[in-house]
Amino acid sequence: MAVRTFVFDLDGVVYRGEQPLPGAVDTIETLSPPQADNQVYFFTNNSSKSREFYVDKLQRMGIATDVEHIMTASRATALYLREEGAQGKSVYMIGQDGLRQALLSAEMRLVEDVSREKVDYVVVGIDHGFNFQKLVDAQQAIFGGAEFIATNPDLTFPEENGRVTPGNGALVAAVEAASGVKATVIGKPSPTAIHEILALAGSSPEDAVIVGDRLDTDVLAGKRIGALTVLVLTGITSQADVDAAPPEMHPDIVVQTLPEMLQRLHLNRRPGIQGG
């Protein structure tokens, strides 16, 4: 059997807030070397934090990983901008520290006052301090010719205790409405960053398993590259949503928890795993 490369979403799949989801830690350990020959990567559309932040968070939960096995929407956006030759160009950012670090790593120049200079790019990531002035600044920069980039299209974000809050897609929609310009979306469901992960892993799409909780991002991204898609019902999506999904968003496997995925894929489970 070929070595599989598992690409896990994080929020709503591995954890909600600071709480690991049932069986997630043990499932990932079961799939990871030296317990198995698979490769495990993580890809979150959350742009607010750095890859180092997610390494620390996962390690606190008992999941060992490193930055090379973590992809974020901010990191994917920085890779895209590098490929576009954006080094040294100006960018107006709506976002938080994770996106700021990624744009600086792409050697871009952050603009605070859009009225004083021409802006080459507007990049929108989740921003808990989003306000009317930021919307105006983004609008004016786009009116002035800036290219409009969105780190991801997620309209909602799953938190602890079943709470759901607005996601980056809500902010992107506001900027799109104000500017009349559609954003170029970099995170899932765009397959670009997943191809980057598979290149790092030395893996083909046919040997990839994309595991997520959203039909319109995780599953659609996996479908677009021809990977096996697994939807876990611990995040945003319900079984009713799956039943109503169009063919291009219909997952190959639907499970209640991650340990159930191991059963469905006929993979060995370590003794003591609960929740499947």
HELIX and SHEET records of a PDB file:
HELIX    1   1 ALA A   24  LEU A   31  1                                   8    
HELIX    2   2 ARG A   51  ARG A   60  1                                  10    
HELIX    3   3 VAL A   67  HIS A   69  5                                   3    
HELIX    4   4 ALA A   73  GLU A   83  1                                  11    
HELIX    5   5 ASP A   97  SER A  105  1                                   9    
HELIX    6   6 PHE A  132  PHE A  143  1                                  12    
HELIX    7   7 GLU A  160  GLY A  162  5                                   3    
HELIX    8   8 ASN A  168  SER A  179  1                                  12    
HELIX    9   9 THR A  192  ALA A  201  1                                  10    
HELIX   10  10 PRO A  205  ASP A  207  5                                   3    
HELIX   11  11 LEU A  215  VAL A  219  3                                   5    
HELIX   12  12 LEU A  220  ILE A  225  1                                   6    
HELIX   13  13 GLN A  239  ASP A  243  1                                   5    
HELIX   14  14 PRO A  247  MET A  249  5                                   3    
HELIX   15  15 LEU A  258  ARG A  264  1                                   7    
SHEET    1   A 6 ILE A  70  THR A  72  0                                        
SHEET    2   A 6 GLN A  39  THR A  44  1                                        
SHEET    3   A 6 THR A   5  PHE A   8  1                                        
SHEET    4   A 6 ALA A 208  GLY A 212  1                                        
SHEET    5   A 6 LEU A 228  VAL A 232  1                                        
SHEET    6   A 6 ILE A 253  VAL A 255  1                                        
SHEET    1   B 2 TYR A  15  ARG A  16  0                                        
SHEET    2   B 2 GLN A  19  PRO A  20 -1                                        
SHEET    1   C 5 ARG A 109  LEU A 110  0                                        
SHEET    2   C 5 SER A  90  ILE A  94  1                                        
SHEET    3   C 5 TYR A 121  VAL A 124  1                                        
SHEET    4   C 5 GLU A 147  ALA A 150  1                                        
SHEET    5   C 5 THR A 184  VAL A 185  1                                        
SHEET    1   D 2 THR A 156  PRO A 158  0                                        
SHEET    2   D 2 VAL A 164  PRO A 166 -1                                        
END                                                                             
